[in-house]
Amino acid sequence: MIDIEAMPYLVDIPRVQAERRPDATALWFEGRTTSFAELEKRTNQVANGLLALGIQPGDRIGYLAKNTDVYYEMMFGAAKARAVMNGVNTRLAAPEVKFILSDANAKVLFVGKEFYGMIDQIKAELPDLKRIITLDGDREDWDFYPSWRDSKKAGNPGLKVDGNDDVIQLYTSGTTGLPKGVQLTNDNYLAWFRQASLLEWSSYEAGEAVMNAMPQFHVAGVNVGILGAAQGAKTVILREIDPQLILKLIPEHRIVHAFWVPAVILMLTQQPNIREVDFSSLKQVFYGASPISEALLRQAVEIMDARFTQLYGLTETVGAGTFLPPEAHDPVWGKLRSCGVPWPGAVVRVVDGEGKPLPTGEVGEIVIKAGFVMKGYWNRADATKESVRDGFFYTGDAGYFDEDGFLFIHDRVKDMIVSGGENVYPAEVENAIFGAPGVADVAVIGVPDEKWGEAVKAIVVKKPGENPTPDQIIAWAKERIAGYKAPKSVDFIDALPRNPSGKILRKDLREPYWKGMTRRVG
């Protein structure tokens, strides 16, 4: 359980655990272990190193690397310096990474070797960036993280932190195509801890092993490690998704708790040796972020024999909102398509266009009010005002409550596509495709995909007398945006359906692909 009184702020977590269980393993990564005492020492060194670089309260610290154990040293260390950890999506293209680091005014960047070339390409356009620190060495012109860290004092810098301090900033795409920085504070996490401590899925025993396989630039990937450390658990971190490695580590480390998106659950169930794996240690699997089929869910529960909990939330709500408890996964309940009931202290409603609550069974926009709702969008006052009204965060998802109080997501108010847990906005993809040779008009939609939940599809109107191919259009897009945002398929149409004001009727475009599907979003 989480000792909230002893750890009201993120900075308290490594200190308290170092006092209580100094020699216990906090982190495991590729054979390397870090004790809680080492974690406390290293977070102090990171904080002192950042302060020596002139970092001020509220400054953003960039992290562009695949998952590592040292991410948590940097994150807790940044919090101790009253700075803000800004993990950057590793799947983005160089212009997108440049925008995020520039928008955040990142002063320091921790970077993995896979991205050295990208940073070389854009660093001249990042005037706020004071220092680049590598995780993997091989650069004489940049600091090497272990050497930089270990040259710093190990004493706690002793800065007085505040509940309203931003501690984590993660970027989520906007409907205009410009990402927005979500500001998550100490108080947001305290509220999240208070409610998580009342739920089964988030209750760990000290020393239990927790698998952290999700990207650390996602709120779920960040939270797994924070939750594990806060309860004295051992967090087993994977650099990236590797189904066979996951299956190997579960019995090897006696993994008790794991979070996977549905695409990963599907990958695991498709492994030829899945039924040979010893899942006896696995007590809990929590999942979310994208659609999952009832058949896959039943199969995973049968194979792993664990208690499954679905989580619905957003970056803007620290990933919290509703949960589908293990008992509701019994098909007899008829709730497998539901995303569950509200967290204990959260108010979740379905409202009409004027923000008025709708009766049971009626579809409207899902709104969430709780202490874990973000402070706001960094430097986006208008977007914050639009998204957070009277304390309620307007999710952009549409759904309804049934007579038992279970929330069912029906569709999206906004047109966002969720593919394998990644958010993709049509306007951004359309912008990348416009200008491609032979393209007169384009609309982008999400279509059902067994592996990823949804896949990006472009519906293209050809220019008269020209005949672009799907492969040419996809290649054009991939030169301009991240590969996961680019369309996986292209269909052609004579004209796009539009309303009288010229807005594309995406619902009409989606309908043929989703016909007969009972669930249209995760």
VEXBA-651110 format. One line per field, with one value per residue (C-alpha): residue in three letters; x, y, z; residue number from 1. Coordinates in nm, 3 decimals. Layout:
N
drenmar: (ALA,...)
u: (X,...)
v: (Y,...)
w: (Z,...)
baba: (NUM,...)
***
This chain:
522
drenmar: (MET,ILE,ASP,ILE,GLU,ALA,MET,PRO,TYR,LEU,VAL,ASP,ILE,PRO,ARG,VAL,GLN,ALA,GLU,ARG,ARG,PRO,ASP,ALA,THR,ALA,LEU,TRP,PHE,GLU,GLY,ARG,THR,THR,SER,PHE,ALA,GLU,LEU,GLU,LYS,ARG,THR,ASN,GLN,VAL,ALA,ASN,GLY,LEU,LEU,ALA,LEU,GLY,ILE,GLN,PRO,GLY,ASP,ARG,ILE,GLY,TYR,LEU,ALA,LYS,ASN,THR,ASP,VAL,TYR,TYR,GLU,MET,MET,PHE,GLY,ALA,ALA,LYS,ALA,ARG,ALA,VAL,MET,ASN,GLY,VAL,ASN,THR,ARG,LEU,ALA,ALA,PRO,GLU,VAL,LYS,PHE,ILE,LEU,SER,ASP,ALA,ASN,ALA,LYS,VAL,LEU,PHE,VAL,GLY,LYS,GLU,PHE,TYR,GLY,MET,ILE,ASP,GLN,ILE,LYS,ALA,GLU,LEU,PRO,ASP,LEU,LYS,ARG,ILE,ILE,THR,LEU,ASP,GLY,ASP,ARG,GLU,ASP,TRP,ASP,PHE,TYR,PRO,SER,TRP,ARG,ASP,SER,LYS,LYS,ALA,GLY,ASN,PRO,GLY,LEU,LYS,VAL,ASP,GLY,ASN,ASP,ASP,VAL,ILE,GLN,LEU,TYR,THR,SER,GLY,THR,THR,GLY,LEU,PRO,LYS,GLY,VAL,GLN,LEU,THR,ASN,ASP,ASN,TYR,LEU,ALA,TRP,PHE,ARG,GLN,ALA,SER,LEU,LEU,GLU,TRP,SER,SER,TYR,GLU,ALA,GLY,GLU,ALA,VAL,MET,ASN,ALA,MET,PRO,GLN,PHE,HIS,VAL,ALA,GLY,VAL,ASN,VAL,GLY,ILE,LEU,GLY,ALA,ALA,GLN,GLY,ALA,LYS,THR,VAL,ILE,LEU,ARG,GLU,ILE,ASP,PRO,GLN,LEU,ILE,LEU,LYS,LEU,ILE,PRO,GLU,HIS,ARG,ILE,VAL,HIS,ALA,PHE,TRP,VAL,PRO,ALA,VAL,ILE,LEU,MET,LEU,THR,GLN,GLN,PRO,ASN,ILE,ARG,GLU,VAL,ASP,PHE,SER,SER,LEU,LYS,GLN,VAL,PHE,TYR,GLY,ALA,SER,PRO,ILE,SER,GLU,ALA,LEU,LEU,ARG,GLN,ALA,VAL,GLU,ILE,MET,ASP,ALA,ARG,PHE,THR,GLN,LEU,TYR,GLY,LEU,THR,GLU,THR,VAL,GLY,ALA,GLY,THR,PHE,LEU,PRO,PRO,GLU,ALA,HIS,ASP,PRO,VAL,TRP,GLY,LYS,LEU,ARG,SER,CYS,GLY,VAL,PRO,TRP,PRO,GLY,ALA,VAL,VAL,ARG,VAL,VAL,ASP,GLY,GLU,GLY,LYS,PRO,LEU,PRO,THR,GLY,GLU,VAL,GLY,GLU,ILE,VAL,ILE,LYS,ALA,GLY,PHE,VAL,MET,LYS,GLY,TYR,TRP,ASN,ARG,ALA,ASP,ALA,THR,LYS,GLU,SER,VAL,ARG,ASP,GLY,PHE,PHE,TYR,THR,GLY,ASP,ALA,GLY,TYR,PHE,ASP,GLU,ASP,GLY,PHE,LEU,PHE,ILE,HIS,ASP,ARG,VAL,LYS,ASP,MET,ILE,VAL,SER,GLY,GLY,GLU,ASN,VAL,TYR,PRO,ALA,GLU,VAL,GLU,ASN,ALA,ILE,PHE,GLY,ALA,PRO,GLY,VAL,ALA,ASP,VAL,ALA,VAL,ILE,GLY,VAL,PRO,ASP,GLU,LYS,TRP,GLY,GLU,ALA,VAL,LYS,ALA,ILE,VAL,VAL,LYS,LYS,PRO,GLY,GLU,ASN,PRO,THR,PRO,ASP,GLN,ILE,ILE,ALA,TRP,ALA,LYS,GLU,ARG,ILE,ALA,GLY,TYR,LYS,ALA,PRO,LYS,SER,VAL,ASP,PHE,ILE,ASP,ALA,LEU,PRO,ARG,ASN,PRO,SER,GLY,LYS,ILE,LEU,ARG,LYS,ASP,LEU,ARG,GLU,PRO,TYR,TRP,LYS,GLY,MET,THR,ARG,ARG,VAL,GLY)
u: (0.000,0.100,0.198,0.057,0.134,0.505,0.520,0.297,0.529,0.715,1.049,0.967,0.938,1.308,1.401,1.137,1.202,1.578,1.515,1.280,1.441,1.780,1.911,1.589,1.584,1.396,1.473,1.589,1.695,1.878,2.054,2.138,1.983,1.939,1.862,1.641,1.948,2.120,1.808,1.795,2.165,2.147,1.834,2.015,2.314,2.090,1.919,2.251,2.380,2.079,2.105,2.474,2.368,2.150,1.818,1.541,1.205,0.969,1.238,1.171,1.416,1.387,1.426,1.452,1.548,1.395,1.295,1.575,1.612,1.792,1.477,1.348,1.675,1.631,1.259,1.285,1.605,1.440,1.155,1.407,1.547,1.186,1.229,0.987,1.054,0.946,0.960,0.948,0.779,1.059,0.845,0.824,0.999,1.270,1.040,0.796,1.072,1.204,0.860,0.815,1.161,1.119,0.767,0.881,1.185,1.384,1.712,1.872,1.822,1.902,1.932,1.981,2.219,1.939,1.858,2.201,2.163,1.820,1.944,2.243,1.989,1.777,1.993,2.086,1.716,1.687,1.842,1.711,1.894,2.193,2.328,2.297,2.373,2.400,2.286,2.521,2.845,3.037,3.012,3.307,3.105,2.828,2.835,2.804,2.528,2.700,3.012,2.813,2.589,2.863,3.069,2.793,2.731,2.504,2.337,1.973,1.960,1.687,1.470,1.122,0.877,0.517,0.204,0.138,0.483,0.470,0.663,0.589,0.499,0.387,0.274,-0.053,-0.145,-0.410,-0.678,-0.483,-0.184,0.020,0.102,0.008,0.214,0.006,0.113,0.092,0.170,0.263,-0.097,-0.226,-0.018,-0.117,-0.485,-0.403,-0.226,-0.518,-0.760,-0.525,-0.466,-0.834,-0.823,-0.705,-0.520,-0.279,-0.206,0.138,0.331,0.689,0.928,0.675,0.784,0.603,0.658,0.716,0.697,0.507,0.696,0.812,0.690,0.334,0.155,0.098,0.468,0.565,0.300,0.393,0.740,0.616,0.352,0.603,0.859,0.595,0.511,0.861,0.810,1.071,1.007,1.131,1.186,1.194,1.370,1.089,0.816,0.957,0.693,0.941,1.138,0.816,0.728,1.080,1.086,0.747,0.863,1.224,1.135,0.810,0.620,0.307,0.163,0.178,0.027,-0.006,-0.202,-0.432,-0.188,0.074,-0.177,-0.256,0.115,0.162,-0.134,0.000,0.337,0.368,0.500,0.243,0.085,0.425,0.494,0.465,0.217,0.168,0.321,0.103,-0.180,-0.291,-0.296,-0.423,-0.481,-0.621,-0.539,-0.708,-0.987,-0.971,-1.196,-1.404,-1.262,-0.902,-0.987,-1.143,-0.845,-0.591,-0.777,-0.795,-0.424,-0.278,-0.528,-0.482,-0.721,-0.770,-0.861,-0.934,-0.834,-0.980,-0.823,-0.614,-0.281,-0.478,-0.618,-0.291,-0.438,-0.728,-1.103,-1.283,-1.187,-1.349,-1.282,-1.176,-1.514,-1.684,-1.470,-1.695,-1.898,-2.209,-2.198,-2.225,-1.975,-1.677,-1.738,-1.758,-1.465,-1.607,-1.707,-1.554,-1.254,-1.364,-1.318,-1.383,-1.700,-1.754,-2.051,-2.196,-2.314,-2.486,-2.349,-2.431,-2.258,-2.580,-2.583,-2.769,-2.991,-2.892,-2.847,-2.809,-2.484,-2.292,-1.942,-1.757,-1.629,-1.414,-1.369,-1.109,-0.795,-0.592,-0.719,-0.419,-0.319,-0.349,-0.182,0.161,0.141,-0.206,-0.447,-0.724,-0.696,-0.700,-1.010,-1.181,-1.092,-1.136,-1.466,-1.592,-1.328,-1.445,-1.207,-1.389,-1.240,-1.365,-1.491,-1.859,-2.031,-2.316,-2.384,-2.594,-2.847,-2.575,-2.351,-2.098,-1.956,-1.959,-1.758,-1.953,-1.749,-1.543,-1.665,-1.333,-1.187,-0.877,-0.759,-0.599,-0.366,-0.177,-0.214,-0.080,-0.302,-0.325,-0.519,-0.659,-0.584,-0.212,-0.201,-0.411,-0.173,0.117,-0.060,-0.181,0.072,0.156,0.162,-0.179,-0.375,-0.666,-0.837,-0.795,-0.967,-0.814,-1.012,-0.951,-1.063,-1.078,-0.750,-0.715,-0.363,-0.366,-0.733,-0.751,-0.540,-0.497,-0.663,-0.650,-0.945,-0.806,-0.959,-0.723,-0.641,-0.795,-0.573,-0.335,-0.305,-0.104,-0.062,-0.123,0.247,0.347,0.106,0.215,0.585,0.516,0.349,0.627,0.880,0.682,0.539,0.614,0.566,0.290,0.084,0.118,-0.172,-0.146,-0.381,-0.528,-0.866,-0.980,-1.313,-1.464,-1.556,-1.545,-1.879,-1.909,-2.173,-2.303,-2.021,-1.762,-1.669,-1.580,-1.838,-1.593,-1.870,-2.006,-1.660,-1.606,-1.942,-1.872,-1.555,-1.714,-2.045,-2.137,-1.874,-2.023,-1.732,-1.579,-1.320,-1.116)
v: (0.000,0.365,0.552,0.886,1.063,0.983,1.052,1.346,1.452,1.254,1.366,1.181,0.839,0.744,0.899,0.713,0.380,0.420,0.465,0.166,-0.086,0.047,-0.282,-0.395,-0.381,-0.082,-0.125,-0.406,-0.338,-0.576,-0.751,-0.431,-0.373,-0.051,-0.060,0.198,0.341,0.380,0.534,0.796,0.879,0.906,1.121,1.362,1.366,1.438,1.721,1.874,1.838,2.017,2.295,2.338,2.392,2.681,2.500,2.705,2.592,2.509,2.450,2.155,1.865,1.663,1.286,1.126,0.761,0.418,0.281,0.261,0.232,0.566,0.743,0.723,0.862,1.159,1.202,1.198,1.402,1.666,1.688,1.742,2.035,2.156,2.097,1.910,1.582,1.601,1.260,1.286,1.025,0.824,0.749,1.110,1.260,1.525,1.826,1.697,1.644,1.993,2.143,1.972,2.060,2.416,2.452,2.321,2.551,2.244,2.349,2.004,1.695,1.335,1.140,0.778,0.672,0.596,0.968,1.132,1.197,1.351,1.588,1.686,1.774,2.005,2.132,2.456,2.542,2.490,2.803,2.727,2.393,2.443,2.091,1.753,1.445,1.104,0.777,0.569,0.765,0.788,1.168,1.380,1.698,1.586,1.468,1.095,1.041,0.805,1.022,1.344,1.204,1.046,1.366,1.541,1.559,1.290,1.504,1.603,1.956,2.035,2.255,2.310,2.172,2.275,2.076,2.297,2.231,2.067,1.740,1.572,1.716,1.481,1.591,1.493,1.578,1.840,1.849,2.124,1.892,2.089,1.882,2.024,1.981,1.833,1.976,1.718,1.840,1.696,1.753,1.567,1.266,1.295,1.279,0.988,0.806,0.862,0.701,0.430,0.317,0.220,-0.005,-0.363,-0.326,-0.066,-0.233,-0.397,-0.559,-0.449,-0.671,-0.787,-0.762,-0.526,-0.525,-0.184,-0.254,0.053,0.357,0.606,0.893,0.769,0.834,0.459,0.380,0.657,0.558,0.190,0.279,0.552,0.323,0.043,0.265,0.421,0.075,-0.068,-0.304,-0.412,-0.261,-0.477,-0.245,-0.348,-0.128,-0.195,-0.447,-0.794,-1.068,-1.350,-1.146,-1.066,-1.435,-1.515,-1.248,-1.335,-1.665,-1.551,-1.255,-1.397,-1.099,-1.028,-0.720,-0.605,-0.334,-0.408,-0.241,-0.476,-0.495,-0.643,-0.887,-0.999,-1.043,-1.255,-1.483,-1.540,-1.668,-2.041,-2.118,-1.912,-2.218,-2.345,-2.031,-2.044,-1.767,-1.886,-1.568,-1.333,-1.202,-0.893,-0.765,-0.416,-0.294,-0.004,0.272,0.109,-0.136,-0.504,-0.773,-0.984,-1.302,-1.189,-1.086,-1.423,-1.605,-1.400,-1.451,-1.825,-1.860,-1.634,-1.714,-1.367,-1.097,-0.851,-0.485,-0.243,0.122,0.418,0.759,1.016,1.188,1.491,1.284,1.106,0.804,0.776,0.787,0.454,0.092,-0.241,-0.465,-0.829,-0.972,-0.779,-0.972,-1.273,-1.291,-1.351,-0.985,-0.868,-0.587,-0.689,-0.399,-0.152,0.049,0.018,0.248,0.576,0.580,0.623,1.000,1.095,1.238,1.098,1.218,1.196,1.539,1.706,1.991,2.240,2.040,1.911,1.550,1.302,1.020,0.654,0.507,0.838,0.905,1.225,1.351,1.195,1.448,1.381,1.586,1.489,1.610,1.432,1.651,1.834,2.188,2.275,2.273,2.438,2.783,2.702,2.905,2.892,2.515,2.471,2.687,2.486,2.147,2.214,2.377,2.404,2.150,1.893,1.772,1.726,1.408,1.428,1.070,0.989,0.723,0.633,0.483,0.170,0.110,-0.045,0.262,0.110,0.342,0.230,0.427,0.460,0.675,0.994,1.347,1.438,1.244,1.110,0.765,0.536,0.285,0.055,0.307,0.597,0.899,1.004,1.307,1.308,1.675,1.618,1.317,1.494,1.788,1.552,1.392,1.713,1.815,1.458,1.418,1.328,1.399,1.639,1.584,1.356,1.252,1.029,0.791,0.505,0.159,-0.168,-0.352,-0.683,-0.610,-0.237,-0.173,0.091,0.155,0.482,0.486,0.765,0.822,1.005,1.189,1.177,1.475,1.446,1.248,1.136,0.794,0.791,0.454,0.378,0.302,0.640,0.825,0.633,0.694,1.066,1.085,0.894,1.156,1.420,1.258,0.966,0.624,0.522,0.824,0.753,0.567,0.190,0.176,0.409,0.389,0.610,0.791,1.028,1.297,1.335,1.373,1.717,1.913,2.249,2.434,2.215,1.997,1.640,1.389,1.142,0.944,0.864,0.759,0.537,0.366,0.099,-0.014,-0.033,-0.182,-0.471,-0.376,-0.340,-0.140,0.150,0.277,0.162)
w: (0.000,-0.049,0.268,0.159,0.485,0.451,0.077,-0.015,-0.299,-0.565,-0.416,-0.094,-0.256,-0.300,0.036,0.236,0.066,0.114,0.486,0.510,0.274,0.157,0.016,-0.155,-0.535,-0.669,-1.041,-1.268,-1.625,-1.858,-1.569,-1.382,-1.042,-0.846,-0.474,-0.306,-0.132,-0.469,-0.619,-0.343,-0.380,-0.758,-0.759,-0.527,-0.761,-1.060,-0.872,-0.770,-1.124,-1.267,-1.012,-1.099,-1.459,-1.348,-1.368,-1.206,-1.062,-1.345,-1.609,-1.839,-1.873,-2.196,-2.218,-2.563,-2.527,-2.510,-2.170,-1.914,-1.539,-1.520,-1.641,-1.283,-1.145,-1.376,-1.310,-0.929,-0.951,-1.164,-0.912,-0.631,-0.831,-0.879,-1.250,-1.476,-1.659,-2.023,-2.191,-2.569,-2.788,-2.946,-3.252,-3.366,-3.667,-3.624,-3.687,-3.425,-3.167,-3.239,-3.183,-2.846,-2.710,-2.835,-2.698,-2.359,-2.361,-2.252,-2.089,-2.060,-2.276,-2.183,-2.508,-2.615,-2.892,-3.138,-3.151,-3.168,-3.540,-3.495,-3.225,-3.441,-3.710,-3.492,-3.203,-3.383,-3.377,-3.001,-2.848,-2.496,-2.480,-2.247,-2.213,-2.385,-2.176,-2.340,-2.193,-2.406,-2.443,-2.773,-2.792,-2.679,-2.730,-2.491,-2.129,-2.055,-1.799,-1.549,-1.537,-1.513,-1.239,-1.029,-1.022,-0.828,-0.453,-0.308,-0.043,-0.077,-0.222,0.032,-0.187,-0.052,-0.306,-0.351,-0.429,-0.729,-0.878,-1.219,-1.199,-1.531,-1.870,-2.145,-2.488,-2.644,-3.000,-3.070,-3.334,-3.508,-3.530,-3.273,-2.963,-2.622,-2.305,-2.023,-1.687,-1.406,-1.055,-0.717,-0.608,-0.915,-0.815,-0.450,-0.553,-0.782,-0.497,-0.258,-0.498,-0.628,-0.270,-0.251,-0.557,-0.591,-0.922,-0.781,-0.446,-0.434,-0.155,-0.086,-0.278,-0.536,-0.899,-1.135,-1.512,-1.676,-2.049,-2.169,-2.308,-2.049,-2.265,-2.195,-1.868,-1.818,-1.857,-1.614,-1.360,-1.337,-1.210,-0.975,-0.828,-0.782,-0.610,-0.384,-0.247,-0.224,-0.515,-0.769,-1.113,-1.401,-1.699,-2.065,-2.319,-2.567,-2.633,-2.695,-2.654,-2.600,-2.346,-2.160,-2.144,-2.023,-1.751,-1.601,-1.443,-1.409,-1.186,-1.055,-1.198,-0.991,-1.163,-1.526,-1.747,-2.117,-2.395,-2.590,-2.883,-2.649,-2.501,-2.856,-2.935,-2.624,-2.695,-3.046,-2.927,-3.003,-2.654,-2.463,-2.295,-2.182,-1.974,-1.597,-1.510,-1.151,-1.002,-1.207,-0.991,-1.179,-1.535,-1.597,-1.950,-2.149,-2.402,-2.702,-2.797,-2.708,-2.843,-2.606,-2.760,-2.697,-2.342,-2.263,-2.413,-2.216,-1.888,-1.953,-2.040,-1.771,-1.496,-1.346,-1.231,-1.518,-1.467,-1.749,-1.699,-1.884,-1.850,-2.031,-1.991,-1.873,-1.582,-1.491,-1.674,-1.428,-1.477,-1.466,-1.406,-1.490,-1.188,-1.223,-1.123,-1.405,-1.653,-1.595,-1.918,-1.708,-1.603,-1.965,-1.902,-2.114,-2.354,-2.065,-1.935,-1.587,-1.302,-1.178,-0.947,-0.582,-0.556,-0.917,-1.067,-1.415,-1.615,-1.963,-2.075,-2.368,-2.578,-2.303,-2.031,-1.873,-1.744,-1.963,-1.836,-1.833,-2.178,-2.364,-2.549,-2.479,-2.404,-2.110,-1.855,-1.546,-1.229,-0.969,-0.799,-1.064,-1.351,-1.497,-1.405,-1.773,-2.112,-2.109,-2.270,-2.407,-2.195,-2.456,-2.497,-2.119,-2.087,-2.358,-2.208,-1.835,-1.737,-1.378,-1.279,-1.534,-1.803,-2.133,-2.277,-2.633,-2.599,-2.629,-2.424,-2.196,-1.855,-1.822,-1.547,-1.325,-1.345,-1.588,-1.853,-2.216,-2.471,-2.792,-3.025,-3.023,-3.008,-3.159,-3.446,-3.272,-3.374,-3.112,-3.274,-3.038,-2.759,-2.969,-3.037,-3.402,-3.520,-3.875,-3.940,-3.885,-4.119,-4.382,-4.369,-4.437,-4.735,-4.897,-5.154,-5.250,-5.630,-5.765,-5.444,-5.485,-5.150,-4.851,-4.531,-4.266,-4.044,-3.803,-3.912,-3.715,-3.678,-3.496,-3.375,-3.303,-3.223,-3.493,-3.801,-3.990,-4.332,-4.589,-4.820,-5.123,-5.417,-5.714,-5.932,-6.281,-6.512,-6.237,-6.073,-5.749,-5.580,-5.211,-5.162,-5.305,-5.078,-4.769,-4.847,-4.893,-4.554,-4.377,-4.492,-4.302,-3.990,-3.759,-3.916,-3.675,-3.783,-4.153,-4.316,-4.323,-4.620,-4.884,-5.052,-5.338,-5.374,-5.629,-5.376,-4.998,-4.819,-4.657,-4.471,-4.597,-4.420,-4.591,-4.294,-4.387,-4.264,-4.114,-3.954,-4.300,-4.416,-4.113,-4.121,-4.389,-4.213,-3.867,-3.974,-3.747,-3.485,-3.136,-2.998,-3.186,-2.942,-2.641)
baba: (1,2,3,4,5,6,7,8,9,10,11,12,13,14,15,16,17,18,19,20,21,22,23,24,25,26,27,28,29,30,31,32,33,34,35,36,37,38,39,40,41,42,43,44,45,46,47,48,49,50,51,52,53,54,55,56,57,58,59,60,61,62,63,64,65,66,67,68,69,70,71,72,73,74,75,76,77,78,79,80,81,82,83,84,85,86,87,88,89,90,91,92,93,94,95,96,97,98,99,100,101,102,103,104,105,106,107,108,109,110,111,112,113,114,115,116,117,118,119,120,121,122,123,124,125,126,127,128,129,130,131,132,133,134,135,136,137,138,139,140,141,142,143,144,145,146,147,148,149,150,151,152,153,154,155,156,157,158,159,160,161,162,163,164,165,166,167,168,169,170,171,172,173,174,175,176,177,178,179,180,181,182,183,184,185,186,187,188,189,190,191,192,193,194,195,196,197,198,199,200,201,202,203,204,205,206,207,208,209,210,211,212,213,214,215,216,217,218,219,220,221,222,223,224,225,226,227,228,229,230,231,232,233,234,235,236,237,238,239,240,241,242,243,244,245,246,247,248,249,250,251,252,253,254,255,256,257,258,259,260,261,262,263,264,265,266,267,268,269,270,271,272,273,274,275,276,277,278,279,280,281,282,283,284,285,286,287,288,289,290,291,292,293,294,295,296,297,298,299,300,301,302,303,304,305,306,307,308,309,310,311,312,313,314,315,316,317,318,319,320,321,322,323,324,325,326,327,328,329,330,331,332,333,334,335,336,337,338,339,340,341,342,343,344,345,346,347,348,349,350,351,352,353,354,355,356,357,358,359,360,361,362,363,364,365,366,367,368,369,370,371,372,373,374,375,376,377,378,379,380,381,382,383,384,385,386,387,388,389,390,391,392,393,394,395,396,397,398,399,400,401,402,403,404,405,406,407,408,409,410,411,412,413,414,415,416,417,418,419,420,421,422,423,424,425,426,427,428,429,430,431,432,433,434,435,436,437,438,439,440,441,442,443,444,445,446,447,448,449,450,451,452,453,454,455,456,457,458,459,460,461,462,463,464,465,466,467,468,469,470,471,472,473,474,475,476,477,478,479,480,481,482,483,484,485,486,487,488,489,490,491,492,493,494,495,496,497,498,499,500,501,502,503,504,505,506,507,508,509,510,511,512,513,514,515,516,517,518,519,520,521,522)
***
